[in-house]
C-alpha cells in the first residue's frame, strides 16, 4: 500500500525530477529538503522499486536518487541477514 501524498512541495514545481543532470538533481533534492511529504515519498519509491535492479531506479524521490535508494536497500539487506 502506498502513502497518499496530499501536499508535496514538487506539485507546483517546474523541476523535472527525472532529469539526471547534476544541477537539476541538486535543485530537486533542495526542494525535497523542505517538503512535508518527503518521508512518505521516499517510502513510496522504496516500495515501488523493491528488488528492482539499479538500472531501473531513476528520478529524485524523498530527496534521494535512484542510486542512493539502491544503496539503502542493499545496506538494509546486508544488515537484515546478520
C-alpha positions as CSV (number, residue, x, y, z in Angstrom):
1,X,0.0,0.0,0.0
2,X,1.3,3.4,-0.9
3,X,1.0,6.5,1.2
4,X,-1.1,9.3,-0.3
5,X,0.8,12.5,-0.7
6,X,-1.5,15.4,0.0
7,X,0.9,18.3,0.0
8,X,4.1,17.6,-1.8
9,X,6.4,20.5,-2.5
10,X,7.0,19.3,-6.0
11,X,3.4,19.5,-7.0
12,X,3.8,23.1,-8.2
13,X,7.4,22.9,-9.3
14,X,8.7,23.1,-12.8
15,X,11.7,20.9,-11.9
16,X,11.9,17.7,-13.8
17,X,12.6,15.2,-11.1
18,X,13.6,12.5,-13.7
19,X,16.3,14.7,-15.3
20,X,19.6,13.2,-14.2
21,X,21.8,16.3,-14.9
22,X,23.7,17.2,-11.7
23,X,22.3,20.8,-11.4
24,X,18.7,19.5,-11.8
25,X,19.2,16.7,-9.3
26,X,20.6,19.3,-6.8
27,X,17.6,21.5,-7.3
28,X,15.2,18.6,-6.9
29,X,16.9,17.5,-3.7
30,X,16.9,21.0,-2.3
31,X,13.1,21.2,-2.9
32,X,12.7,17.9,-1.1
33,X,14.6,19.1,2.0
34,X,11.7,21.4,3.0
35,X,8.9,19.1,1.8
36,X,6.4,17.9,4.4
37,X,5.8,14.7,2.3
38,X,9.5,13.7,1.8
39,X,9.4,10.7,4.1
40,X,6.2,9.3,2.6
41,X,7.6,10.0,-0.9
42,X,10.8,8.1,-0.1
43,X,8.8,5.2,1.4
44,X,6.6,5.0,-1.8
45,X,9.7,5.0,-4.0
46,X,11.4,2.2,-1.9
47,X,8.2,0.1,-2.0
48,X,7.8,0.6,-5.8
49,X,11.4,-0.2,-6.6
50,X,11.9,-3.1,-4.1
51,X,14.0,-5.8,-5.7
52,X,14.5,-3.9,-9.0
53,X,18.0,-3.7,-10.5
54,X,19.9,-0.5,-10.1
55,X,19.4,0.4,-13.8
56,X,15.6,0.6,-13.3
57,X,15.8,3.2,-10.5
58,X,15.7,6.8,-11.6
59,X,14.5,10.2,-10.5
60,X,14.6,12.1,-7.2
61,X,12.0,10.9,-4.6
62,X,12.1,11.9,-1.0
63,X,15.4,13.7,-1.5
64,X,17.2,10.6,-2.9
65,X,18.4,9.5,-6.3
66,X,17.9,6.0,-7.7
67,X,21.5,5.1,-6.9
68,X,21.0,6.2,-3.3
69,X,17.8,4.3,-2.9
70,X,19.5,1.2,-4.3
71,X,22.3,1.6,-1.8
72,X,19.8,2.0,1.0
73,X,18.1,-1.3,0.0
74,X,21.5,-3.1,-0.3
75,X,22.5,-1.8,3.1
76,X,19.2,-2.9,4.7
77,X,19.5,-6.4,3.0
78,X,23.1,-6.8,4.3
79,X,22.2,-5.9,7.9
80,X,19.0,-7.9,7.9
81,X,20.9,-11.1,7.3
82,X,23.1,-10.6,10.4
